[in-house]
Amino acid sequence: MSDVLVAALVEVERYVGRSGWDQPARLFALVPTAELIAAEPGLAEQLTGATDGYSSIEQEDFRPGEDLAETLAGIAWPLTVAGCVLALEKSFLPADAEVDLPADRDAAALAVATHPRRLDLRVVVGVTRDGASHGLARVRGEDGDLLGGAELVPALAVALAHTLD
């Protein structure tokens, strides 16, 4: 685990959280802050934090599409990008409630979205070129601590890592 990656993820989660819930997936490039300031000295006043970490740059033109994995497979970052972060919201059901879900994907999504025991999470996953990965999650309605771990959403971390190849 990389402390600077975790710090960047916390920053992204807070930034996204200020806009509330029910947002589309959002993608961010991670650039070493010191390199960003060296390339753009005018940003030094705005980037008041530690220069040994990452600055996140939202990719405002990012659209997740119908198939997020397919969309991510089409992304390739330039070498100046040291990592990337994806923030998205997911709804889950307790295991005992999943048994009754319809087989049809659209019908299942509707059933989950309207289920009274649904649990909504904001998931923020990041990876770096040096192989670090980490994920954070916040439960909707909870103002407490973030859940986190390197293996929080491993398939998403792998898909993000491939964008850095």
Secondary structure as the mmCIF struct_conf table of DSSP 4:
data_model
#
loop_
_struct_conf.conf_type_id
_struct_conf.id
_struct_conf.beg_label_comp_id
_struct_conf.beg_label_asym_id
_struct_conf.beg_label_seq_id
_struct_conf.end_label_comp_id
_struct_conf.end_label_asym_id
_struct_conf.end_label_seq_id
HELX_RH_AL_P HELX_RH_AL_P1 ASP A 3 GLY A 17
TURN_TY1_P TURN_TY1_P1 ARG A 18 SER A 19
BEND BEND1 TRP A 21 ASP A 22
STRN STRN1 ARG A 26 PRO A 32
HELX_RH_AL_P HELX_RH_AL_P2 THR A 33 ALA A 39
HELX_RH_3T_P HELX_RH_3T_P1 PRO A 41 LEU A 43
TURN_TY1_P TURN_TY1_P2 ALA A 44 GLN A 46
BEND BEND2 GLY A 49 GLY A 49
TURN_TY1_P TURN_TY1_P3 THR A 51 ASP A 52
BEND BEND3 GLY A 53 GLY A 53
STRN STRN2 TYR A 54 GLU A 58
TURN_TY1_P TURN_TY1_P4 GLU A 60 ASP A 61
BEND BEND4 GLU A 66 GLU A 66
HELX_RH_AL_P HELX_RH_AL_P3 LEU A 68 ALA A 73
TURN_TY1_P TURN_TY1_P5 GLY A 74 GLY A 74
TURN_TY1_P TURN_TY1_P6 LEU A 79 THR A 80
STRN STRN3 GLY A 83 PHE A 92
HELX_RH_AL_P HELX_RH_AL_P4 ALA A 95 GLU A 98
TURN_TY1_P TURN_TY1_P7 VAL A 99 ASP A 100
BEND BEND5 ALA A 103 ASP A 104
HELX_RH_AL_P HELX_RH_AL_P5 ARG A 105 THR A 114
TURN_TY1_P TURN_TY1_P8 PRO A 116 ARG A 117
STRN STRN4 LEU A 119 THR A 128
TURN_TY1_P TURN_TY1_P9 ARG A 129 ASP A 130
BEND BEND6 GLY A 131 GLY A 131
STRN STRN5 SER A 133 VAL A 139
TURN_TY1_P TURN_TY1_P10 ARG A 140 GLY A 141
BEND BEND7 GLY A 144 GLY A 144
HELX_LH_PP_P HELX_LH_PP_P1 ASP A 145 LEU A 146
STRN STRN6 LEU A 147 GLY A 149
TURN_TY1_P TURN_TY1_P11 ALA A 150 GLU A 151
BEND BEND8 LEU A 152 VAL A 153
HELX_RH_AL_P HELX_RH_AL_P6 PRO A 154 HIS A 162
TURN_TY1_P TURN_TY1_P12 THR A 163 LEU A 164
#
